[in-house]
Each structure stands twice: as C-alpha cells, then as structure tokens.
Amino acid sequence: MKDESSGPRKRTLRQDQIEQLTKSVSDLLGADDTSLRTILCREILVNSLKLENDDLDILDLKIINRSFRELRYAFKVFKPYRHIRKVSIFGSARTPEDSPYYKMAVKFARLLSKQGYMVITGAADGIMKAGNEGAGTGKSFGVNIHLPFEQGANEYIVDDPKLVTFKYFFTRKLIFVMESHAIALFPGGFGTHDESFETLTLLQTEKASPRPFLLMELPGETYWERWDDFVRGQLLNRGMISSEDVSLYRIVHSAEKGVDEVKQFYSTYHSSRQVGGKLVIRLEKDLPTPAIKTLNEQFGDLVAGGEIERTYALPEEANEPELLSKPRIAFQYDHSSAGKLRELIDQINKLGRFA
C-alpha cells in the first residue's frame, strides 16, 4: 500500500476486534516490562488518551492524527532497508528530460545503485524522476507530497511499494533526512533551497548525523557557485556562521565526483554515536597509533577533556549488535563546531587510506 495515510476513513470494528484491542491496551498499561520499547509504546498510548481531555481544536487533532499515521507508515516502509545506505536527491520538478541536469541526475543515481546505494527522491517529475529512473525501482524510494499541482508520482515509482505520500512537508522532510546517509542537491526552486538550508541547519546544530552534503553542478555553470558566494560573502563575512561551517557542503561538477565523495566519506568512517559525554566514532578499519596522535594534534580543540583514543564498543551500544566488532575511537566532545567535526571525519578518511 503506497499511501496508507491519505484521506479520512471510517472503520467499523467487529466485537472480537474491540475485545482484542481492549485486551492489548490493558496488557500494555499494566505490563511489568521495563524495556524501552514498552515504555515508549505506553507513553504514546497514554498521550493519545490524554487528547480526549485536552479540549484541543479539531484542526489540532487532525494534525496530530495525520502526522502520527504518516510517520508510522513511513517508518514501516523504510525499516526493512535500514541496513542499506541511501542518498536523498533534491532538485527541481520542472527540469525537462532533455536537460543536461536531468541526464546528470540519472547517471548519478545509476552509479550510486551500482555501488550498492539506494536513492530517495520526492517522487515527482524533473530531477526526482531522473533519480528514480537512474536507480531503478528496486533501489528507489519515493517520498511524495499532496499538492494542487506538479506532484503526481512519476512513472518509475508510482506502482512501487516503497512510495509514501505525505500531506505535511515537515513529516516528509524528517524522512528525507532521517533515512538518508548523504544529501545531493541539483538546481531547483524555493523547495530545493528550503530543503538545502533546513538540512544544513540540522547538520550545523548536530540534530542530524554527519554526512556528505553535495551541490551538483555542471562544469562551467555557476548555480551553486553564486549560492556559495552569497553564503561566504554575506553569512560568513557578517559573522552569522563560522568559517568551519562551509566544510559542511561540497560543490561537485560530475556524477562520478559526487559518487566518489559519498564513497570517500564512508571509506574509513562508518558512523558516530553520543554515549554519555563521549562521542564514539565507529570505523571500517583500525587507525594506527601515529594517526591517532595526528588527530589529537589537529583537533584537540574539539576535546572537552582527555584525548582522542581507541576504544571498544561501550555497553550502551549493545542495541546495535551488527556494529559491535568495528574498531572505534572516542573522546569527550565539546560540541563546539559541527563543521570542525566534519573536518575531523575527512582527516580520519585521509589517514585511513594509508592504514
């Protein structure tokens, strides 16, 4: 089912269903289970029951209900593919199929697919259609949105079970970022720039995990170059961002270079996780002692206390058993600069080439 969340539906429950639901609610509320899963499900249920007494407007209830349904269904669709890295592709729905940018997006998605990545697009025409075409239905997700124009699902994703349709932009954008491991933006309009600045804000404030953020531009074009001039000339020069923040994005001029950037980012670096006061960085390969020393010399200003050091999987990471065997480094991270942290990851990958 591609759009379980669309449209109001009136359901009449049978008596046996009512009894089963009543039992399930009673069991959940009275359960002695203290697992985090049970605690969270109980809180969701309790908060839902509280709505009856909150005297909220009908519109408030509609937004809560629709958002919950959209996210629940989207998580259900994405969950079986969480072990596969994905790249979210943004760009104009108005890009024609004979445009060099359309062809570039097809090639980029096709190359990603060949490297084992999946792609997520907005499921409409233009650059979104190119991304679905290039990756193919088996490697594509469509994250569509209801609009009065421009936004019907394209032919490459319309019948795919990995198509999800949203009413709200905020739930849709959450999925775009949460389920991706890299972001690629092709030239586009207001929507593309909305998505670009929102994602950069999430990266800058560390509400999103570090990842490649690529601005795809044809050789000789200046679409993103002019954007970069504005960011540096106005935001940076006025002190509204820090010098390290421009490390959060890259302008690339070919599909091949874009894929190389994604592959390089995950060549030695695998992922990171905050555990208590420590940032734990999981690696694809161990770094030698001289490399750890180099990291301490170059990035000591990110360390709140102690130093960057090797470590084993911490007890709090036990819920990610597939990652327990990976080598790690960890340090007391001061959260002073996401851009500087991105530079640390780049250096980890550079040092890893010689490990």
C-alpha positions in Angstrom: 0.0 0.0 0.0 1.6 3.2 -1.1 -0.4 5.8 0.8 -1.9 4.4 3.9 -2.2 7.9 5.3 -4.3 9.5 2.6 -7.9 10.6 3.2 -10.2 10.1 6.2 -11.5 6.6 6.6 -14.4 5.3 8.7 -13.9 1.9 10.1 -16.4 -0.2 11.9 -14.8 -2.7 14.3 -16.2 -6.1 14.9 -16.9 -7.1 18.5 -13.9 -9.5 18.6 -11.6 -6.7 17.3 -12.9 -4.4 20.0 -12.2 -7.1 22.7 -8.7 -7.7 21.3 -7.9 -4.0 21.3 -9.2 -3.6 24.8 -7.1 -6.5 26.0 -4.0 -5.1 24.2 -4.4 -1.7 25.8 -5.0 -3.3 29.2 -1.9 -5.5 28.8 0.3 -2.6 27.7 -0.8 -0.3 30.5 -0.4 -3.0 33.2 2.8 -4.6 31.9 5.7 -5.0 34.2 8.0 -5.0 31.2 10.5 -2.1 31.7 12.1 -2.4 28.2 12.5 1.0 26.4 10.2 -0.3 23.6 7.3 -1.0 26.1 7.9 2.3 27.9 7.7 4.3 24.7 4.6 2.5 23.4 2.9 3.1 26.8 3.7 6.8 26.7 2.4 7.1 23.1 -0.8 5.4 24.2 -1.2 7.5 27.4 -0.6 10.7 25.5 -3.2 9.7 22.9 -5.7 9.1 25.7 -5.0 12.5 27.2 -6.1 14.2 24.0 -9.8 13.4 24.9 -9.5 15.8 27.9 -7.2 18.4 26.4 -10.0 20.3 24.7 -8.0 20.8 21.5 -9.5 22.2 18.3 -10.4 19.7 15.7 -7.7 21.0 13.4 -5.1 20.3 16.2 -6.4 16.7 16.4 -6.3 16.3 12.7 -2.6 17.4 12.5 -1.6 15.1 15.4 -3.5 12.2 13.9 -2.3 12.7 10.3 1.3 13.2 11.4 1.3 10.1 13.5 -0.1 8.0 10.7 2.3 9.3 8.1 5.4 8.7 10.2 4.3 5.3 11.4 3.7 4.1 7.9 6.9 5.7 6.5 9.0 4.0 9.3 7.3 0.7 8.4 8.2 1.1 4.8 11.9 2.0 5.4 12.6 -0.3 8.3 13.5 -3.4 6.1 16.1 -1.3 4.3 17.8 0.4 7.2 20.9 -1.7 6.7 21.4 -0.2 3.2 22.9 3.3 2.8 20.7 5.8 1.0 21.2 9.1 -0.7 18.4 11.7 -0.8 18.2 13.6 -4.1 16.7 17.1 -4.3 16.1 19.3 -7.3 13.5 21.0 -9.5 10.4 19.2 -10.6 10.4 21.4 -13.7 13.7 20.1 -15.1 12.9 18.7 -18.6 14.1 15.3 -19.6 16.4 16.7 -22.3 18.2 18.9 -19.8 21.9 18.1 -19.1 21.0 18.2 -15.4 18.3 15.5 -15.8 20.9 13.3 -17.5 23.4 14.1 -14.8 20.9 13.0 -12.1 20.1 9.8 -14.0 23.8 9.0 -14.2 24.5 9.9 -10.6 21.6 7.7 -9.3 22.7 4.8 -11.6 26.2 4.9 -10.4 25.1 5.0 -6.8 22.9 2.0 -7.4 25.8 0.1 -8.9 27.8 0.8 -5.7 25.1 -0.7 -3.6 23.3 2.6 -2.5 19.6 3.3 -2.7 18.1 6.7 -3.5 15.3 8.7 -2.0 13.5 11.3 -4.2 10.4 13.4 -3.9 8.8 11.0 -6.4 7.6 13.8 -8.8 9.0 14.8 -12.2 12.2 16.6 -13.2 15.2 15.8 -11.0 13.1 13.5 -8.8 12.1 11.4 -11.8 15.7 11.3 -13.0 16.8 9.9 -9.7 14.2 7.2 -9.7 15.0 6.3 -13.3 18.7 6.1 -12.7 18.5 3.9 -9.6 15.7 1.7 -10.8 12.6 0.7 -8.9 14.5 -1.9 -6.8 16.8 0.8 -5.5 14.4 3.7 -5.2 12.2 5.3 -2.6 9.6 7.9 -3.4 8.7 10.4 -0.7 5.8 12.3 -2.4 3.6 15.1 -1.1 0.0 16.1 -1.9 0.0 19.4 -3.8 -2.6 21.0 -6.0 -0.2 20.9 -8.9 3.1 19.4 -10.1 3.4 16.5 -7.7 1.9 13.3 -9.0 4.2 10.3 -8.6 6.4 9.7 -11.7 6.2 6.5 -13.8 9.3 5.0 -12.2 8.0 4.9 -8.7 4.2 5.2 -8.9 3.5 1.5 -8.5 6.4 0.8 -6.2 5.6 -0.3 -2.6 8.4 2.0 -1.5 6.4 5.1 -2.4 5.0 7.0 0.6 2.8 10.1 0.2 2.6 12.8 2.8 0.3 15.7 3.5 2.8 17.7 5.5 6.2 19.0 4.4 7.6 18.7 7.9 6.9 14.9 8.2 8.2 14.4 4.6 11.4 16.3 5.3 12.0 14.4 8.5 12.0 11.2 6.5 14.3 12.7 3.8 17.0 13.4 6.4 16.4 10.7 9.0 16.5 7.8 6.4 19.5 9.1 4.4 23.2 8.9 4.7 24.0 11.6 2.1 22.2 14.5 0.5 22.6 15.6 -3.1 21.1 18.8 -4.4 20.6 19.7 -8.1 19.5 23.2 -9.2 15.9 23.9 -8.1 13.5 26.5 -6.8 12.2 27.5 -3.5 11.6 23.9 -2.4 15.2 22.9 -3.1 16.6 25.8 -1.2 14.2 25.2 1.7 15.5 21.6 1.9 19.1 22.7 1.5 19.1 25.3 4.3 17.0 23.1 6.6 19.4 20.2 6.2 22.4 22.4 6.7 20.8 23.8 9.8 20.3 20.3 11.1 23.9 19.4 10.3 25.2 22.6 11.9 23.3 22.1 15.1 24.0 18.4 15.2 20.4 17.4 15.0 21.4 15.3 12.0 24.3 12.9 12.0 27.4 13.9 9.8 27.0 13.0 6.2 28.1 14.2 2.7 26.1 17.3 1.5 26.7 17.7 -2.2 25.7 20.5 -4.5 25.6 19.0 -8.0 26.6 21.4 -10.8 27.6 21.0 -14.4 31.1 22.1 -15.5 31.1 25.8 -16.3 27.8 26.5 -14.5 27.5 28.9 -11.6 24.2 28.0 -10.0 25.8 26.7 -6.7 28.9 28.9 -7.1 26.7 32.0 -6.8 25.0 30.4 -3.8 28.4 29.8 -2.3 29.3 33.4 -2.9 26.2 34.5 -1.0 26.9 32.2 1.9 30.6 33.3 2.2 30.1 36.9 1.3 27.0 37.6 3.5 26.6 34.9 6.1 30.3 34.2 6.8 31.6 37.7 6.4 28.9 39.1 8.7 29.8 36.5 11.4 26.5 34.7 11.1 28.2 31.4 10.5 31.7 30.2 11.4 34.5 29.5 9.0 34.2 25.7 9.6 30.5 25.7 8.6 31.4 25.9 4.9 33.0 22.5 5.4 29.5 21.0 5.7 29.0 21.1 2.0 30.8 20.4 -1.3 30.2 21.6 -4.8 30.9 18.9 -7.3 30.8 19.0 -11.1 30.1 15.5 -12.3 28.1 12.4 -11.4 31.3 10.5 -10.9 32.7 13.0 -8.5 29.5 13.0 -6.5 29.6 9.3 -6.1 33.3 9.4 -5.2 32.5 12.0 -2.4 30.0 9.6 -0.9 32.2 6.6 -1.1 35.2 8.5 0.4 33.2 9.8 3.3 32.4 6.2 4.3 35.8 4.7 3.4 37.1 4.6 6.9 34.5 6.5 8.9 31.4 4.4 9.4 29.1 6.2 11.9 29.1 8.0 15.2 27.0 7.9 18.4 26.9 10.0 21.5 27.3 7.8 24.6 27.0 9.8 27.8 29.6 12.6 27.4 31.6 10.7 24.8 31.4 10.8 21.1 32.1 7.3 19.8 33.2 7.1 16.1 32.9 3.7 14.6 35.4 2.9 11.8 35.7 0.5 8.9 39.3 -0.2 9.8 41.6 0.5 12.7 43.8 3.6 12.7 47.5 3.2 13.7 48.9 5.0 16.7 50.6 7.8 14.6 47.2 8.5 13.0 45.5 8.9 16.5 48.4 11.2 17.5 47.8 13.3 14.4 44.1 13.6 15.2 44.9 14.8 18.7 47.3 17.4 17.4 44.9 18.8 14.8 41.6 18.5 16.5 42.4 18.9 20.2 40.1 21.9 20.3 37.1 19.6 19.9 38.1 17.6 23.0 36.5 18.8 26.3 38.8 16.7 28.4 41.4 13.9 28.0 42.2 13.0 24.4 41.0 11.1 21.3 41.7 7.4 22.0 40.9 3.9 20.8 38.1 2.1 22.5 35.9 -1.0 22.3 32.1 -1.0 21.9 30.6 0.5 25.0 27.8 -1.3 26.9 25.3 1.3 25.7 25.9 0.3 22.1 24.7 -3.3 22.7 21.4 -2.5 20.9 23.4 -2.3 17.6 25.0 -5.8 17.6 25.9 -5.6 13.9 28.4 -2.8 14.8 30.0 -4.2 17.9 33.0 -5.6 16.2 34.0 -2.4 14.4 37.1 -0.5 15.7 36.4 2.8 17.4 37.8 6.0 18.6 36.1 8.1 21.3 36.6 11.4 23.1 34.8 13.9 25.3 33.3 16.1 22.6 32.6 19.7 23.4 30.0 20.2 20.6 31.7 23.5 19.6 31.6 23.1 15.8 29.9 20.5 13.6 31.9 21.9 10.7 35.2 21.1 12.5 33.8 17.7 13.3 33.2 17.2 9.6 36.9 18.2 9.0 37.9 15.6 11.6 36.0 12.9 9.7 37.7 14.0 6.4 41.0 13.6 8.1 40.1 10.2 9.5 39.3 9.1 5.9 42.5 10.6 4.7 44.6 8.8 7.3 42.7 5.6 6.7 43.9 5.4 3.1 47.4 4.7 4.5 46.3 2.4 7.3 
